[in-house]
Amino acid sequence: MSHIKTIAFASDHAGYQLKTHLMNFLSGGTYELLDLGTDDSTTSVDYPDYGFKMANAVADGAADCGILICGTGIGISMAANKHPDIRAALCHDITTARLCREHNDANVLVMGERIIGTVTAEDCVTAFLNTEFAGDRHARRVGKLSQLNA
């Protein structure tokens, strides 16, 4: 079973509703939830600010992993992946959510509120949180992801 204890959540205004739904979905469970904002869906904010905030929280150890949401998931995943210690994976189904952990050791799950439904998002979160990194040949490949930043 997973070692994940603290999950950080962040979104821009376009991902606020899904972020709130998923935090409620996981509340009362075995995880500590850290809300990095935004705090409403009516005030337009810049997704890079929240992607960077998430990246720093996971890289600094304030959270074991993160869940990021914007309208499509594309922009906020690009922002988070600027950090050399982050492997943010944009997922739209349970298979990609499982494989991003198993093969890529993703530490941030990214979804698009305008793209994915709430039930599928719940399934993605469940798969992400309950899948371990397979290691072995995948560890060599994941290690290469940070070589450019070295």
C-alpha positions as CSV (number, residue, x, y, z in Angstrom):
1,M,0.0,0.0,0.0
2,S,1.0,3.6,-0.6
3,H,3.1,5.7,1.8
4,I,1.2,8.8,0.8
5,K,0.0,10.7,3.9
6,T,-0.4,14.3,2.7
7,I,-2.0,15.3,-0.6
8,A,-1.7,18.9,-1.8
9,F,-4.5,20.2,-4.0
10,A,-4.3,23.3,-6.2
11,S,-6.3,24.7,-9.1
12,D,-7.0,27.9,-11.0
13,H,-10.5,29.3,-11.2
14,A,-11.4,26.9,-14.0
15,G,-10.5,23.9,-11.9
16,Y,-12.0,25.1,-8.6
17,Q,-15.2,23.1,-8.7
18,L,-13.5,19.8,-9.4
19,K,-10.8,20.5,-6.8
20,T,-13.5,21.1,-4.2
21,H,-15.4,18.0,-5.2
22,L,-12.2,15.8,-5.0
23,M,-11.2,17.2,-1.7
24,N,-14.7,16.3,-0.3
25,F,-14.4,12.9,-1.9
26,L,-11.1,12.3,0.1
27,S,-12.1,14.0,3.3
28,G,-12.5,11.9,6.4
29,G,-10.2,9.3,5.0
30,T,-6.6,8.4,5.7
31,Y,-5.0,11.4,4.1
32,E,-4.2,14.9,5.2
33,L,-5.4,17.3,2.6
34,L,-3.5,20.6,1.9
35,D,-5.4,23.2,-0.1
36,L,-3.1,25.5,-2.0
37,G,-5.9,27.5,-3.6
38,T,-7.5,29.1,-5.5
39,D,-10.3,29.8,-3.2
40,D,-13.1,30.6,-5.6
41,S,-14.2,30.0,-9.2
42,T,-15.3,33.6,-10.0
43,T,-12.0,35.5,-9.8
44,S,-9.7,34.8,-12.7
45,V,-6.2,33.7,-11.6
46,D,-3.1,32.6,-13.5
47,Y,-2.6,28.8,-13.6
48,P,1.2,29.0,-13.5
49,D,1.1,30.5,-10.0
50,Y,-0.8,27.4,-8.7
51,G,1.3,25.0,-10.7
52,F,4.5,26.5,-9.2
53,K,3.0,26.5,-5.7
54,M,2.2,22.8,-6.0
55,A,5.6,22.0,-7.4
56,N,7.3,23.7,-4.5
57,A,5.0,22.0,-1.9
58,V,5.7,18.5,-3.3
59,A,9.4,19.1,-3.9
60,D,9.9,20.6,-0.4
61,G,8.1,17.7,1.3
62,A,5.1,19.7,2.5
63,A,3.1,17.1,0.6
64,D,3.8,13.5,-0.5
65,C,2.0,14.1,-3.8
66,G,-0.3,16.6,-5.5
67,I,-3.5,16.9,-7.5
68,L,-3.6,19.9,-9.9
69,I,-6.7,21.0,-11.9
70,C,-7.3,23.7,-14.4
71,G,-9.7,24.0,-17.4
72,T,-7.9,21.4,-19.6
73,G,-5.0,20.4,-17.3
74,I,-2.5,21.3,-20.0
75,G,-1.3,24.7,-18.8
76,I,-1.0,23.9,-15.1
77,S,0.8,20.6,-15.9
78,M,3.3,22.6,-18.0
79,A,3.9,25.0,-15.1
80,A,4.4,22.2,-12.5
81,N,6.8,20.3,-14.8
82,K,9.2,23.3,-14.9
83,H,10.4,22.1,-11.5
84,P,13.1,19.5,-11.8
85,D,11.7,17.3,-9.0
86,I,8.2,17.2,-10.4
87,R,6.7,14.6,-12.6
88,A,3.2,15.9,-13.3
89,A,1.0,13.7,-15.5
90,L,-2.1,14.9,-17.2
91,C,-4.6,12.0,-17.1
92,H,-8.1,11.6,-18.5
93,D,-8.9,8.0,-17.5
94,I,-8.1,5.4,-15.0
95,T,-5.5,3.6,-17.2
96,T,-3.3,6.7,-17.6
97,A,-3.7,7.5,-13.9
98,R,-2.5,4.1,-13.0
99,L,0.3,3.9,-15.5
100,C,1.7,7.4,-14.7
101,R,2.4,6.0,-11.2
102,E,3.5,2.5,-12.2
103,H,5.8,3.4,-15.0
104,N,6.6,7.1,-14.6
105,D,6.6,7.5,-10.8
106,A,4.4,10.6,-11.2
107,N,4.2,12.7,-8.1
108,V,1.4,15.0,-9.3
109,L,-1.8,14.0,-11.0
110,V,-3.3,16.6,-13.3
111,M,-6.8,16.8,-14.7
112,G,-8.9,19.2,-16.7
113,E,-12.3,20.2,-15.2
114,R,-13.7,21.0,-18.6
115,I,-12.5,17.7,-20.0
116,I,-13.1,15.0,-17.4
117,G,-16.3,14.1,-15.4
118,T,-16.4,13.9,-11.6
119,V,-16.8,10.1,-11.5
120,T,-13.9,9.5,-13.9
121,A,-11.9,12.1,-11.8
122,E,-12.6,10.1,-8.6
123,D,-11.5,6.9,-10.4
124,C,-8.3,8.6,-11.5
125,V,-7.5,9.9,-8.0
126,T,-8.2,6.4,-6.5
127,A,-5.9,4.7,-9.1
128,F,-3.2,7.3,-8.7
129,L,-3.2,7.0,-4.9
130,N,-3.3,3.2,-4.8
131,T,-0.7,2.4,-7.5
132,E,3.0,1.9,-6.5
133,F,5.9,2.7,-8.8
134,A,7.1,-0.5,-10.4
135,G,10.8,0.4,-10.4
136,D,13.1,-1.9,-12.3
137,R,13.5,-0.8,-15.9
138,H,11.2,2.1,-15.3
139,A,13.6,3.5,-12.6
140,R,16.3,3.9,-15.3
141,R,13.9,5.8,-17.5
142,V,12.6,8.0,-14.8
143,G,16.1,8.8,-13.8
144,K,16.8,10.2,-17.2
145,L,14.0,12.7,-16.9
146,S,16.0,14.9,-14.5
147,Q,19.3,14.6,-16.5
148,L,18.6,17.7,-18.6
149,N,18.2,19.7,-15.4
150,A,21.5,18.5,-13.9
